[in-house]
Amino acid sequence: MRRSKYEKPAPRQGAGLKTSAMIASLAGPDQRTRAAPFGHALVELAQSRPDLVGLSADLAKYTDLHIFAQAHPDRFYQMGMAEQLLMSAAAGLAREGFTPIATTYAVFAARRAYDFICLAIAEENLNVKIACALPGLTTGYGPSHQATEDVAIFRGMPNMTIIDPCDAHEIGEVVPAMVAHQGPVYLRLLRGNVPLVLDEYGYTFEWGKAKTIRDGRDVLVISSGLMTMRALEAAQALGDDRIDVAVLHVPTIKPLDEATILAEARKGGRLVVVAENHTVIGGLGEAVAGLLMRSGVMPDRGFRQIGLPDEFLDAGALPTLHDRYGISTAAMTRSIREWL
């Protein structure tokens, strides 16, 4: 398969741990990656969208917005380490007809700037796109940086769309769709060398739609973000044991594609598992559980959640933490096998 100039093989296992195991790549050994897909997609889109501006809270390099800043320095605003100011400025720019892309870490947007996002952006239904790196457990730097509850926080905010893309391929398709959408958006951003997975399945992102990536008769995994990549890997491993696993990818967490989820959950003979890079409290798992309960749908073989525990997580090597908290491919495979 041809690779773009931004795409390169992932380092061998262990190579990414030499500088800091706490920011190890999410890519597996020899897995294809694409560098800074978010930043490159913004640069390409900006050629036809003069209204597009980028804002950072002193984290442009760590949200891949530096790519945009280098290409369009006159359309980039460095707001310093003040997330409340960042969101207020984005709201003001939106009122003046611009389409601001406000970037920071997910913990800082969800915890520190919540009230400003709620009242200055969401209540006014302004056209601000909030793209946040380090969602869920994608860093080993402990609770100060791990946004394990960001979806729960933003799900309760009226007018806010929540997008959780799986890989570099999907990020490249989400960016123009996000900018075209009228209204506030919260994007859970994967940064740096992001794995490439969904292009191998002929997947195309559609706003608000969940899609079956793989069909199966024994288990239905409903997943978002990087957990769709893990679900596909687990499905392959479980297939060796003749356990047939379907994977339903749900990139748009709010609003939820209820029709597709219900149609898949109603298929008989399957265990339904929701997998998310987020606490089991208030995220995709509880959204799906609530939908099934309200609709009177009870999966034949039960309902289970794979997600992070309701606690402050440890700091440490990221691969170790993923296995410890049950969201690694190996841990997911073990859990599904045990439930069956």
ZAPA-517573 format. One record per residue (C-alpha): residue in one letter; chain; residue number from 1; x, y, z. Coordinates in steps of 0.1 Angstrom, whole numbers, m for minus. Example, Ala and Ser with C-alpha at 12.3 -4.5 7.8 and 13.67 -1.06 7.14 Angstrom:
<aa: A	ch: A	i: 1	u: 123	v: m45	w: 78>
<aa: S	ch: A	i: 2	u: 137	v: m11	w: 71>
# end
This chain:
<aa: M	ch: A	i: 1	u: 0	v: 0	w: 0>
<aa: R	ch: A	i: 2	u: 13	v: 34	w: m9>
<aa: R	ch: A	i: 3	u: 21	v: 58	w: 19>
<aa: S	ch: A	i: 4	u: 17	v: 95	w: 20>
<aa: K	ch: A	i: 5	u: 46	v: 118	w: 28>
<aa: Y	ch: A	i: 6	u: 32	v: 121	w: 63>
<aa: E	ch: A	i: 7	u: 30	v: 84	w: 69>
<aa: K	ch: A	i: 8	u: 57	v: 61	w: 83>
<aa: P	ch: A	i: 9	u: 60	v: 27	w: 100>
<aa: A	ch: A	i: 10	u: 57	v: 27	w: 138>
<aa: P	ch: A	i: 11	u: 89	v: 21	w: 158>
<aa: R	ch: A	i: 12	u: 96	v: m14	w: 171>
<aa: Q	ch: A	i: 13	u: 81	v: m23	w: 204>
<aa: G	ch: A	i: 14	u: 101	v: m6	w: 232>
<aa: A	ch: A	i: 15	u: 117	v: 20	w: 209>
<aa: G	ch: A	i: 16	u: 91	v: 46	w: 219>
<aa: L	ch: A	i: 17	u: 99	v: 41	w: 256>
<aa: K	ch: A	i: 18	u: 135	v: 54	w: 255>
<aa: T	ch: A	i: 19	u: 127	v: 90	w: 261>
<aa: S	ch: A	i: 20	u: 95	v: 86	w: 282>
<aa: A	ch: A	i: 21	u: 73	v: 56	w: 286>
<aa: M	ch: A	i: 22	u: 45	v: 79	w: 298>
<aa: I	ch: A	i: 23	u: 40	v: 94	w: 263>
<aa: A	ch: A	i: 24	u: 46	v: 62	w: 243>
<aa: S	ch: A	i: 25	u: 30	v: 59	w: 209>
<aa: L	ch: A	i: 26	u: m5	v: 43	w: 207>
<aa: A	ch: A	i: 27	u: 7	v: 24	w: 176>
<aa: G	ch: A	i: 28	u: 17	v: m12	w: 179>
<aa: P	ch: A	i: 29	u: 49	v: m28	w: 164>
<aa: D	ch: A	i: 30	u: 51	v: m22	w: 127>
<aa: Q	ch: A	i: 31	u: 17	v: m5	w: 126>
<aa: R	ch: A	i: 32	u: 13	v: 23	w: 100>
<aa: T	ch: A	i: 33	u: 11	v: 58	w: 113>
<aa: R	ch: A	i: 34	u: 5	v: 93	w: 100>
<aa: A	ch: A	i: 35	u: 22	v: 123	w: 115>
<aa: A	ch: A	i: 36	u: 0	v: 152	w: 129>
<aa: P	ch: A	i: 37	u: m31	v: 144	w: 108>
<aa: F	ch: A	i: 38	u: m51	v: 171	w: 126>
<aa: G	ch: A	i: 39	u: m26	v: 199	w: 118>
<aa: H	ch: A	i: 40	u: m22	v: 189	w: 82>
<aa: A	ch: A	i: 41	u: m59	v: 186	w: 76>
<aa: L	ch: A	i: 42	u: m64	v: 221	w: 90>
<aa: V	ch: A	i: 43	u: m37	v: 235	w: 67>
<aa: E	ch: A	i: 44	u: m53	v: 219	w: 37>
<aa: L	ch: A	i: 45	u: m88	v: 231	w: 46>
<aa: A	ch: A	i: 46	u: m76	v: 267	w: 54>
<aa: Q	ch: A	i: 47	u: m68	v: 272	w: 17>
<aa: S	ch: A	i: 48	u: m105	v: 274	w: 9>
<aa: R	ch: A	i: 49	u: m117	v: 287	w: 43>
<aa: P	ch: A	i: 50	u: m103	v: 322	w: 50>
<aa: D	ch: A	i: 51	u: m125	v: 323	w: 81>
<aa: L	ch: A	i: 52	u: m105	v: 295	w: 98>
<aa: V	ch: A	i: 53	u: m83	v: 306	w: 127>
<aa: G	ch: A	i: 54	u: m64	v: 286	w: 153>
<aa: L	ch: A	i: 55	u: m60	v: 294	w: 190>
<aa: S	ch: A	i: 56	u: m38	v: 276	w: 216>
<aa: A	ch: A	i: 57	u: m32	v: 278	w: 253>
<aa: D	ch: A	i: 58	u: 5	v: 275	w: 250>
<aa: L	ch: A	i: 59	u: 2	v: 239	w: 237>
<aa: A	ch: A	i: 60	u: 3	v: 243	w: 199>
<aa: K	ch: A	i: 61	u: 32	v: 219	w: 195>
<aa: Y	ch: A	i: 62	u: 14	v: 193	w: 216>
<aa: T	ch: A	i: 63	u: m20	v: 195	w: 199>
<aa: D	ch: A	i: 64	u: m4	v: 195	w: 163>
<aa: L	ch: A	i: 65	u: m17	v: 230	w: 158>
<aa: H	ch: A	i: 66	u: 18	v: 242	w: 152>
<aa: I	ch: A	i: 67	u: 15	v: 228	w: 117>
<aa: F	ch: A	i: 68	u: m13	v: 253	w: 111>
<aa: A	ch: A	i: 69	u: 6	v: 281	w: 129>
<aa: Q	ch: A	i: 70	u: 36	v: 276	w: 106>
<aa: A	ch: A	i: 71	u: 15	v: 277	w: 75>
<aa: H	ch: A	i: 72	u: m8	v: 306	w: 86>
<aa: P	ch: A	i: 73	u: 10	v: 327	w: 112>
<aa: D	ch: A	i: 74	u: m14	v: 356	w: 106>
<aa: R	ch: A	i: 75	u: m44	v: 333	w: 115>
<aa: F	ch: A	i: 76	u: m29	v: 318	w: 147>
<aa: Y	ch: A	i: 77	u: m34	v: 332	w: 182>
<aa: Q	ch: A	i: 78	u: m13	v: 322	w: 212>
<aa: M	ch: A	i: 79	u: m34	v: 328	w: 243>
<aa: G	ch: A	i: 80	u: m10	v: 317	w: 269>
<aa: M	ch: A	i: 81	u: m17	v: 293	w: 298>
<aa: A	ch: A	i: 82	u: m52	v: 306	w: 304>
<aa: E	ch: A	i: 83	u: m79	v: 283	w: 291>
<aa: Q	ch: A	i: 84	u: m108	v: 306	w: 303>
<aa: L	ch: A	i: 85	u: m93	v: 334	w: 281>
<aa: L	ch: A	i: 86	u: m88	v: 309	w: 253>
<aa: M	ch: A	i: 87	u: m125	v: 299	w: 252>
<aa: S	ch: A	i: 88	u: m137	v: 335	w: 257>
<aa: A	ch: A	i: 89	u: m116	v: 347	w: 228>
<aa: A	ch: A	i: 90	u: m128	v: 319	w: 206>
<aa: A	ch: A	i: 91	u: m164	v: 329	w: 214>
<aa: G	ch: A	i: 92	u: m156	v: 365	w: 204>
<aa: L	ch: A	i: 93	u: m141	v: 354	w: 171>
<aa: A	ch: A	i: 94	u: m170	v: 333	w: 163>
<aa: R	ch: A	i: 95	u: m194	v: 362	w: 169>
<aa: E	ch: A	i: 96	u: m174	v: 382	w: 144>
<aa: G	ch: A	i: 97	u: m179	v: 355	w: 117>
<aa: F	ch: A	i: 98	u: m146	v: 335	w: 121>
<aa: T	ch: A	i: 99	u: m145	v: 298	w: 127>
<aa: P	ch: A	i: 100	u: m121	v: 293	w: 156>
<aa: I	ch: A	i: 101	u: m103	v: 261	w: 164>
<aa: A	ch: A	i: 102	u: m94	v: 262	w: 201>
<aa: T	ch: A	i: 103	u: m69	v: 237	w: 212>
<aa: T	ch: A	i: 104	u: m55	v: 226	w: 245>
<aa: Y	ch: A	i: 105	u: m54	v: 194	w: 267>
<aa: A	ch: A	i: 106	u: m87	v: 178	w: 274>
<aa: V	ch: A	i: 107	u: m83	v: 181	w: 311>
<aa: F	ch: A	i: 108	u: m79	v: 218	w: 309>
<aa: A	ch: A	i: 109	u: m109	v: 223	w: 286>
<aa: A	ch: A	i: 110	u: m132	v: 200	w: 306>
<aa: R	ch: A	i: 111	u: m122	v: 209	w: 341>
<aa: R	ch: A	i: 112	u: m107	v: 244	w: 340>
<aa: A	ch: A	i: 113	u: m128	v: 262	w: 313>
<aa: Y	ch: A	i: 114	u: m161	v: 244	w: 316>
<aa: D	ch: A	i: 115	u: m182	v: 274	w: 327>
<aa: F	ch: A	i: 116	u: m167	v: 296	w: 300>
<aa: I	ch: A	i: 117	u: m174	v: 269	w: 273>
<aa: C	ch: A	i: 118	u: m210	v: 264	w: 287>
<aa: L	ch: A	i: 119	u: m221	v: 300	w: 289>
<aa: A	ch: A	i: 120	u: m199	v: 318	w: 263>
<aa: I	ch: A	i: 121	u: m200	v: 291	w: 236>
<aa: A	ch: A	i: 122	u: m226	v: 264	w: 241>
<aa: E	ch: A	i: 123	u: m255	v: 285	w: 254>
<aa: E	ch: A	i: 124	u: m251	v: 309	w: 224>
<aa: N	ch: A	i: 125	u: m246	v: 279	w: 200>
<aa: L	ch: A	i: 126	u: m215	v: 295	w: 186>
<aa: N	ch: A	i: 127	u: m194	v: 280	w: 158>
<aa: V	ch: A	i: 128	u: m164	v: 271	w: 180>
<aa: K	ch: A	i: 129	u: m145	v: 239	w: 175>
<aa: I	ch: A	i: 130	u: m127	v: 227	w: 206>
<aa: A	ch: A	i: 131	u: m100	v: 201	w: 198>
<aa: C	ch: A	i: 132	u: m83	v: 186	w: 228>
<aa: A	ch: A	i: 133	u: m53	v: 163	w: 230>
<aa: L	ch: A	i: 134	u: m47	v: 136	w: 257>
<aa: P	ch: A	i: 135	u: m83	v: 124	w: 260>
<aa: G	ch: A	i: 136	u: m89	v: 95	w: 284>
<aa: L	ch: A	i: 137	u: m58	v: 75	w: 293>
<aa: T	ch: A	i: 138	u: m35	v: 86	w: 265>
<aa: T	ch: A	i: 139	u: m8	v: 99	w: 288>
<aa: G	ch: A	i: 140	u: 9	v: 84	w: 318>
<aa: Y	ch: A	i: 141	u: 14	v: 117	w: 336>
<aa: G	ch: A	i: 142	u: m13	v: 110	w: 362>
<aa: P	ch: A	i: 143	u: m46	v: 126	w: 371>
<aa: S	ch: A	i: 144	u: m35	v: 162	w: 363>
<aa: H	ch: A	i: 145	u: m32	v: 152	w: 326>
<aa: Q	ch: A	i: 146	u: m55	v: 122	w: 322>
<aa: A	ch: A	i: 147	u: m90	v: 134	w: 310>
<aa: T	ch: A	i: 148	u: m108	v: 102	w: 321>
<aa: E	ch: A	i: 149	u: m141	v: 120	w: 326>
<aa: D	ch: A	i: 150	u: m142	v: 145	w: 297>
<aa: V	ch: A	i: 151	u: m171	v: 129	w: 278>
<aa: A	ch: A	i: 152	u: m192	v: 127	w: 310>
<aa: I	ch: A	i: 153	u: m186	v: 164	w: 315>
<aa: F	ch: A	i: 154	u: m195	v: 175	w: 280>
<aa: R	ch: A	i: 155	u: m224	v: 151	w: 274>
<aa: G	ch: A	i: 156	u: m245	v: 171	w: 298>
<aa: M	ch: A	i: 157	u: m239	v: 204	w: 280>
<aa: P	ch: A	i: 158	u: m267	v: 213	w: 256>
<aa: N	ch: A	i: 159	u: m258	v: 221	w: 219>
<aa: M	ch: A	i: 160	u: m223	v: 204	w: 222>
<aa: T	ch: A	i: 161	u: m214	v: 177	w: 197>
<aa: I	ch: A	i: 162	u: m188	v: 152	w: 208>
<aa: I	ch: A	i: 163	u: m166	v: 134	w: 183>
<aa: D	ch: A	i: 164	u: m141	v: 106	w: 193>
<aa: P	ch: A	i: 165	u: m122	v: 95	w: 161>
<aa: C	ch: A	i: 166	u: m103	v: 62	w: 159>
<aa: D	ch: A	i: 167	u: m72	v: 69	w: 138>
<aa: A	ch: A	i: 168	u: m54	v: 93	w: 115>
<aa: H	ch: A	i: 169	u: m76	v: 83	w: 85>
<aa: E	ch: A	i: 170	u: m107	v: 94	w: 104>
<aa: I	ch: A	i: 171	u: m92	v: 125	w: 118>
<aa: G	ch: A	i: 172	u: m85	v: 136	w: 82>
<aa: E	ch: A	i: 173	u: m122	v: 132	w: 74>
<aa: V	ch: A	i: 174	u: m135	v: 146	w: 107>
<aa: V	ch: A	i: 175	u: m117	v: 180	w: 104>
<aa: P	ch: A	i: 176	u: m136	v: 193	w: 73>
<aa: A	ch: A	i: 177	u: m169	v: 178	w: 85>
<aa: M	ch: A	i: 178	u: m164	v: 195	w: 119>
<aa: V	ch: A	i: 179	u: m156	v: 229	w: 103>
<aa: A	ch: A	i: 180	u: m187	v: 226	w: 80>
<aa: H	ch: A	i: 181	u: m210	v: 218	w: 110>
<aa: Q	ch: A	i: 182	u: m227	v: 248	w: 124>
<aa: G	ch: A	i: 183	u: m224	v: 249	w: 162>
<aa: P	ch: A	i: 184	u: m199	v: 240	w: 189>
<aa: V	ch: A	i: 185	u: m179	v: 207	w: 187>
<aa: Y	ch: A	i: 186	u: m157	v: 189	w: 212>
<aa: L	ch: A	i: 187	u: m131	v: 167	w: 195>
<aa: R	ch: A	i: 188	u: m111	v: 141	w: 214>
<aa: L	ch: A	i: 189	u: m78	v: 145	w: 195>
<aa: L	ch: A	i: 190	u: m51	v: 119	w: 189>
<aa: R	ch: A	i: 191	u: m19	v: 137	w: 183>
<aa: G	ch: A	i: 192	u: 16	v: 130	w: 170>
<aa: N	ch: A	i: 193	u: 22	v: 98	w: 150>
<aa: V	ch: A	i: 194	u: m14	v: 85	w: 149>
<aa: P	ch: A	i: 195	u: m21	v: 49	w: 139>
<aa: L	ch: A	i: 196	u: m38	v: 41	w: 106>
<aa: V	ch: A	i: 197	u: m64	v: 14	w: 108>
<aa: L	ch: A	i: 198	u: m98	v: 22	w: 92>
<aa: D	ch: A	i: 199	u: m86	v: 28	w: 57>
<aa: E	ch: A	i: 200	u: m80	v: m9	w: 54>
<aa: Y	ch: A	i: 201	u: m118	v: m15	w: 60>
<aa: G	ch: A	i: 202	u: m129	v: 10	w: 34>
<aa: Y	ch: A	i: 203	u: m144	v: 32	w: 61>
<aa: T	ch: A	i: 204	u: m157	v: 67	w: 55>
<aa: F	ch: A	i: 205	u: m167	v: 91	w: 83>
<aa: E	ch: A	i: 206	u: m202	v: 104	w: 83>
<aa: W	ch: A	i: 207	u: m214	v: 131	w: 107>
<aa: G	ch: A	i: 208	u: m236	v: 116	w: 134>
<aa: K	ch: A	i: 209	u: m234	v: 80	w: 121>
<aa: A	ch: A	i: 210	u: m222	v: 48	w: 137>
<aa: K	ch: A	i: 211	u: m209	v: 22	w: 113>
<aa: T	ch: A	i: 212	u: m203	v: m16	w: 115>
<aa: I	ch: A	i: 213	u: m166	v: m21	w: 107>
<aa: R	ch: A	i: 214	u: m167	v: m59	w: 111>
<aa: D	ch: A	i: 215	u: m197	v: m83	w: 115>
<aa: G	ch: A	i: 216	u: m199	v: m113	w: 139>
<aa: R	ch: A	i: 217	u: m224	v: m137	w: 154>
<aa: D	ch: A	i: 218	u: m211	v: m141	w: 190>
<aa: V	ch: A	i: 219	u: m202	v: m107	w: 203>
<aa: L	ch: A	i: 220	u: m210	v: m71	w: 194>
<aa: V	ch: A	i: 221	u: m184	v: m45	w: 205>
<aa: I	ch: A	i: 222	u: m197	v: m10	w: 204>
<aa: S	ch: A	i: 223	u: m167	v: 13	w: 206>
<aa: S	ch: A	i: 224	u: m153	v: 48	w: 200>
<aa: G	ch: A	i: 225	u: m119	v: 64	w: 196>
<aa: L	ch: A	i: 226	u: m88	v: 43	w: 199>
<aa: M	ch: A	i: 227	u: m109	v: 15	w: 215>
<aa: T	ch: A	i: 228	u: m122	v: 7	w: 180>
<aa: M	ch: A	i: 229	u: m87	v: m1	w: 170>
<aa: R	ch: A	i: 230	u: m83	v: m23	w: 200>
<aa: A	ch: A	i: 231	u: m116	v: m40	w: 194>
<aa: L	ch: A	i: 232	u: m106	v: m49	w: 158>
<aa: E	ch: A	i: 233	u: m74	v: m63	w: 172>
<aa: A	ch: A	i: 234	u: m92	v: m83	w: 199>
<aa: A	ch: A	i: 235	u: m117	v: m96	w: 173>
<aa: Q	ch: A	i: 236	u: m89	v: m110	w: 152>
<aa: A	ch: A	i: 237	u: m73	v: m127	w: 183>
<aa: L	ch: A	i: 238	u: m107	v: m141	w: 194>
<aa: G	ch: A	i: 239	u: m113	v: m154	w: 159>
<aa: D	ch: A	i: 240	u: m85	v: m178	w: 165>
<aa: D	ch: A	i: 241	u: m107	v: m194	w: 192>
<aa: R	ch: A	i: 242	u: m137	v: m194	w: 168>
<aa: I	ch: A	i: 243	u: m153	v: m165	w: 187>
<aa: D	ch: A	i: 244	u: m169	v: m143	w: 160>
<aa: V	ch: A	i: 245	u: m168	v: m106	w: 170>
<aa: A	ch: A	i: 246	u: m186	v: m77	w: 154>
<aa: V	ch: A	i: 247	u: m173	v: m41	w: 158>
<aa: L	ch: A	i: 248	u: m196	v: m11	w: 157>
<aa: H	ch: A	i: 249	u: m176	v: 21	w: 156>
<aa: V	ch: A	i: 250	u: m194	v: 52	w: 172>
<aa: P	ch: A	i: 251	u: m173	v: 83	w: 165>
<aa: T	ch: A	i: 252	u: m202	v: 107	w: 173>
<aa: I	ch: A	i: 253	u: m209	v: 102	w: 209>
<aa: K	ch: A	i: 254	u: m234	v: 131	w: 211>
<aa: P	ch: A	i: 255	u: m258	v: 131	w: 194>
<aa: L	ch: A	i: 256	u: m258	v: 93	w: 195>
<aa: D	ch: A	i: 257	u: m268	v: 73	w: 164>
<aa: E	ch: A	i: 258	u: m296	v: 55	w: 183>
<aa: A	ch: A	i: 259	u: m311	v: 38	w: 152>
<aa: T	ch: A	i: 260	u: m279	v: 20	w: 142>
<aa: I	ch: A	i: 261	u: m270	v: 10	w: 177>
<aa: L	ch: A	i: 262	u: m305	v: m4	w: 184>
<aa: A	ch: A	i: 263	u: m306	v: m23	w: 150>
<aa: E	ch: A	i: 264	u: m273	v: m40	w: 159>
<aa: A	ch: A	i: 265	u: m282	v: m47	w: 195>
<aa: R	ch: A	i: 266	u: m314	v: m64	w: 185>
<aa: K	ch: A	i: 267	u: m296	v: m90	w: 165>
<aa: G	ch: A	i: 268	u: m300	v: m122	w: 185>
<aa: G	ch: A	i: 269	u: m274	v: m145	w: 201>
<aa: R	ch: A	i: 270	u: m247	v: m119	w: 209>
<aa: L	ch: A	i: 271	u: m230	v: m105	w: 240>
<aa: V	ch: A	i: 272	u: m230	v: m67	w: 237>
<aa: V	ch: A	i: 273	u: m199	v: m50	w: 250>
<aa: V	ch: A	i: 274	u: m192	v: m12	w: 250>
<aa: A	ch: A	i: 275	u: m155	v: m3	w: 249>
<aa: E	ch: A	i: 276	u: m143	v: 32	w: 256>
<aa: N	ch: A	i: 277	u: m112	v: 51	w: 266>
<aa: H	ch: A	i: 278	u: m131	v: 69	w: 294>
<aa: T	ch: A	i: 279	u: m144	v: 62	w: 329>
<aa: V	ch: A	i: 280	u: m173	v: 38	w: 330>
<aa: I	ch: A	i: 281	u: m192	v: 66	w: 346>
<aa: G	ch: A	i: 282	u: m212	v: 89	w: 322>
<aa: G	ch: A	i: 283	u: m196	v: 80	w: 289>
<aa: L	ch: A	i: 284	u: m205	v: 59	w: 259>
<aa: G	ch: A	i: 285	u: m212	v: 28	w: 279>
<aa: E	ch: A	i: 286	u: m239	v: 44	w: 300>
<aa: A	ch: A	i: 287	u: m253	v: 62	w: 270>
<aa: V	ch: A	i: 288	u: m257	v: 29	w: 252>
<aa: A	ch: A	i: 289	u: m271	v: 12	w: 284>
<aa: G	ch: A	i: 290	u: m296	v: 39	w: 288>
<aa: L	ch: A	i: 291	u: m307	v: 37	w: 252>
<aa: L	ch: A	i: 292	u: m312	v: m1	w: 254>
<aa: M	ch: A	i: 293	u: m331	v: 2	w: 287>
<aa: R	ch: A	i: 294	u: m354	v: 29	w: 274>
<aa: S	ch: A	i: 295	u: m360	v: 9	w: 242>
<aa: G	ch: A	i: 296	u: m367	v: m23	w: 260>
<aa: V	ch: A	i: 297	u: m338	v: m41	w: 243>
<aa: M	ch: A	i: 298	u: m321	v: m69	w: 263>
<aa: P	ch: A	i: 299	u: m291	v: m85	w: 246>
<aa: D	ch: A	i: 300	u: m294	v: m123	w: 245>
<aa: R	ch: A	i: 301	u: m260	v: m129	w: 261>
<aa: G	ch: A	i: 302	u: m259	v: m98	w: 284>
<aa: F	ch: A	i: 303	u: m244	v: m64	w: 284>
<aa: R	ch: A	i: 304	u: m208	v: m55	w: 296>
<aa: Q	ch: A	i: 305	u: m186	v: m24	w: 297>
<aa: I	ch: A	i: 306	u: m149	v: m21	w: 291>
<aa: G	ch: A	i: 307	u: m136	v: 13	w: 303>
<aa: L	ch: A	i: 308	u: m116	v: 30	w: 329>
<aa: P	ch: A	i: 309	u: m125	v: 26	w: 366>
<aa: D	ch: A	i: 310	u: m141	v: 53	w: 387>
<aa: E	ch: A	i: 311	u: m109	v: 64	w: 404>
<aa: F	ch: A	i: 312	u: m79	v: 86	w: 399>
<aa: L	ch: A	i: 313	u: m54	v: 66	w: 378>
<aa: D	ch: A	i: 314	u: m17	v: 60	w: 384>
<aa: A	ch: A	i: 315	u: 11	v: 76	w: 366>
<aa: G	ch: A	i: 316	u: 35	v: 54	w: 348>
<aa: A	ch: A	i: 317	u: 43	v: 37	w: 315>
<aa: L	ch: A	i: 318	u: 13	v: 40	w: 292>
<aa: P	ch: A	i: 319	u: 13	v: 4	w: 279>
<aa: T	ch: A	i: 320	u: 14	v: m9	w: 315>
<aa: L	ch: A	i: 321	u: m14	v: 14	w: 325>
<aa: H	ch: A	i: 322	u: m36	v: 3	w: 296>
<aa: D	ch: A	i: 323	u: m32	v: m33	w: 306>
<aa: R	ch: A	i: 324	u: m37	v: m26	w: 343>
<aa: Y	ch: A	i: 325	u: m69	v: m7	w: 337>
<aa: G	ch: A	i: 326	u: m83	v: m31	w: 311>
<aa: I	ch: A	i: 327	u: m82	v: m12	w: 279>
<aa: S	ch: A	i: 328	u: m53	v: m29	w: 261>
<aa: T	ch: A	i: 329	u: m60	v: m53	w: 233>
<aa: A	ch: A	i: 330	u: m48	v: m82	w: 255>
<aa: A	ch: A	i: 331	u: m70	v: m71	w: 284>
<aa: M	ch: A	i: 332	u: m100	v: m67	w: 262>
<aa: T	ch: A	i: 333	u: m95	v: m101	w: 247>
<aa: R	ch: A	i: 334	u: m93	v: m117	w: 281>
<aa: S	ch: A	i: 335	u: m124	v: m100	w: 294>
<aa: I	ch: A	i: 336	u: m145	v: m110	w: 264>
<aa: R	ch: A	i: 337	u: m133	v: m146	w: 266>
<aa: E	ch: A	i: 338	u: m142	v: m148	w: 303>
<aa: W	ch: A	i: 339	u: m176	v: m133	w: 298>
<aa: L	ch: A	i: 340	u: m185	v: m158	w: 272>
# end
